[in-house]
Amino acid sequence: MRYGMEMSSAKPFLSDVQELRRRARENMMQGSVTSDYKGDIKQAVDVLNTALATEIVCVLRYKRHYFMAKGIAKDAVAGEFQQHASEEQQHADMIAERITQLGGEPNFNPEGLATRSHSEYKEGENLVDMIKENLVAERVAIESYREMVRFFGDNDPTTRRMIEEILSVEEEHANDMVDLLEQHGKG
């Protein structure tokens, strides 16, 4: 087909504009959730609340490790813990915002937080133990987020992209913990 020629059998790219406008007005209080949302909103909110709990537990663990770090490598390692705690908090905020966009309620209730989270809150005896516990938690988060990416897929591309962004940072965190282990001993 030459440029400029129309295809008579082609289906229009967008729905009827008048119908789009009608549906937008009809359900305007549903915010960003439109009638063509393909996912199960309740299940999406449940999955995201699990991710939220995981991020909160990670913030708390990294914060404890930041304050409890001791020894000759304290400053370098504690600084990494502090940075990760801040980034995990940003993830929690992004997830909570997405939950509300989907019409759900973010679950910040501390009761049951550890059981809702995929990662564990492990304190660690020393700097190397703390690094190892954070590495394990990051690896758990990575696998969880990869599963979530598949879950949201094409049904909720906005949430999928957010999770992919978080996943990328979690992978960086895991690599940072491996680097710290290599620098400060595997013992």
C-alpha positions in Angstrom: 0.0 0.0 0.0 1.3 3.4 -0.9 1.6 6.3 1.6 -1.6 8.3 1.9 -4.0 5.7 0.7 -6.8 4.7 3.2 -7.6 1.1 4.0 -11.4 0.8 3.7 -11.5 -2.5 5.8 -9.4 -1.0 8.7 -11.1 -0.7 12.0 -11.0 2.7 13.6 -8.1 3.1 16.1 -10.2 4.6 18.9 -13.7 3.9 20.0 -16.5 6.3 19.1 -15.5 9.6 20.7 -19.0 10.3 21.7 -19.2 6.9 23.5 -15.9 7.5 25.2 -17.2 10.9 26.5 -20.5 9.3 27.6 -18.7 6.6 29.6 -16.3 9.1 31.2 -19.2 11.2 32.5 -21.2 8.2 33.6 -18.6 6.7 35.9 -16.4 9.8 36.6 -16.2 9.1 40.4 -14.2 5.9 39.6 -11.2 8.2 38.8 -8.6 6.4 36.7 -10.4 3.1 36.7 -12.4 3.0 33.4 -14.7 0.4 32.0 -12.0 -1.1 29.9 -9.8 -1.9 32.9 -9.1 -5.6 32.4 -7.8 -6.7 35.8 -9.6 -7.7 39.0 -9.4 -4.5 41.1 -9.9 -6.3 44.4 -7.2 -8.8 43.7 -4.9 -6.0 42.4 -5.4 -4.0 45.6 -4.7 -7.2 47.6 -1.5 -7.8 45.7 -0.4 -4.2 46.1 -1.1 -4.2 49.8 1.2 -7.2 50.1 3.9 -5.3 48.2 3.2 -2.3 50.5 3.8 -4.5 53.6 7.0 -5.8 52.1 8.3 -2.3 51.5 7.4 -1.1 55.0 9.2 -4.1 56.5 12.2 -3.4 54.3 12.2 0.3 55.5 12.1 -0.8 59.1 14.9 -3.4 58.7 17.2 -1.0 56.8 16.5 1.7 59.4 17.4 -0.6 62.3 20.6 -1.7 60.5 21.5 1.9 59.8 21.3 2.7 63.5 22.9 -0.5 64.7 25.8 -0.6 62.3 29.2 -0.8 64.2 32.8 -1.3 63.3 35.4 0.0 61.0 33.2 -0.1 58.0 30.2 1.4 59.8 30.0 4.7 57.9 30.1 3.2 54.3 27.7 0.4 55.1 25.3 2.4 57.2 25.2 5.0 54.5 24.1 2.3 52.0 21.4 1.1 54.5 20.1 4.7 54.9 19.9 5.2 51.2 18.1 1.9 50.7 15.6 2.7 53.5 14.8 6.0 51.7 14.3 4.3 48.4 12.1 1.6 50.0 10.0 4.3 51.5 9.6 5.9 48.1 8.4 2.5 46.8 5.9 2.2 49.6 4.6 5.7 48.8 4.2 4.8 45.1 2.4 1.6 45.9 0.0 3.3 48.4 -0.7 6.0 45.8 -1.5 3.4 43.1 -3.8 1.5 45.6 -5.8 4.7 46.1 -5.9 5.3 42.3 -7.5 1.9 41.9 -10.1 2.9 44.6 -8.6 0.8 47.3 -7.2 1.5 50.7 -3.5 1.1 51.5 -3.1 -1.1 54.6 -0.7 0.6 57.0 -2.0 -1.3 60.0 1.1 -2.5 62.0 -0.9 -5.4 63.3 -0.1 -8.3 61.0 2.5 -6.3 59.0 5.1 -9.0 59.2 2.7 -11.7 58.1 1.5 -9.6 55.1 5.1 -9.0 54.0 7.0 -11.3 51.7 10.3 -10.3 53.3 11.2 -10.9 56.9 12.4 -8.5 59.5 15.7 -10.0 60.6 18.0 -8.0 62.8 21.4 -9.6 62.2 24.2 -10.0 64.8 26.9 -7.9 63.1 27.5 -5.8 60.0 28.0 -8.9 57.7 24.8 -10.6 59.1 22.9 -7.4 58.4 24.2 -7.2 54.8 23.2 -10.9 54.3 19.7 -10.4 55.7 19.2 -7.4 53.4 20.5 -9.4 50.5 18.1 -12.2 51.2 15.2 -9.7 51.6 16.1 -8.1 48.3 16.2 -11.5 46.5 12.7 -12.3 47.9 11.4 -8.9 46.7 12.9 -9.4 43.3 11.1 -12.7 42.8 7.9 -11.3 44.2 8.0 -8.3 41.9 8.8 -10.4 38.9 5.7 -12.5 39.7 3.7 -9.3 40.1 4.9 -8.0 36.7 3.5 -11.2 35.1 0.2 -10.9 37.1 -0.5 -7.3 36.0 0.8 -7.9 32.5 -1.5 -6.2 29.9 -4.4 -6.1 32.3 -3.0 -3.1 34.2 0.0 -1.7 32.3 0.3 1.3 34.7 0.7 -0.9 37.7 3.0 -3.2 35.8 5.3 -0.4 34.8 5.4 0.9 38.4 6.3 -2.6 39.6 9.0 -2.9 36.9 10.5 0.4 38.1 10.5 -0.8 41.7 12.0 -4.2 40.5 14.8 -2.4 38.8 15.8 -0.6 42.0 15.5 -3.8 44.1 17.9 -5.5 41.7 20.3 -2.6 42.2 19.9 -3.0 46.0 20.8 -6.7 45.7 23.9 -5.9 43.7 24.9 -3.3 46.3 24.6 -5.9 49.1 26.7 -8.4 47.1 29.3 -5.6 46.6 29.3 -4.9 50.4 29.7 -8.6 51.2 32.7 -8.8 48.8 34.2 -5.7 50.4 33.6 -6.6 54.1 33.9 -10.3 54.3 31.5 -13.2 53.8 32.1 -14.5 57.4 
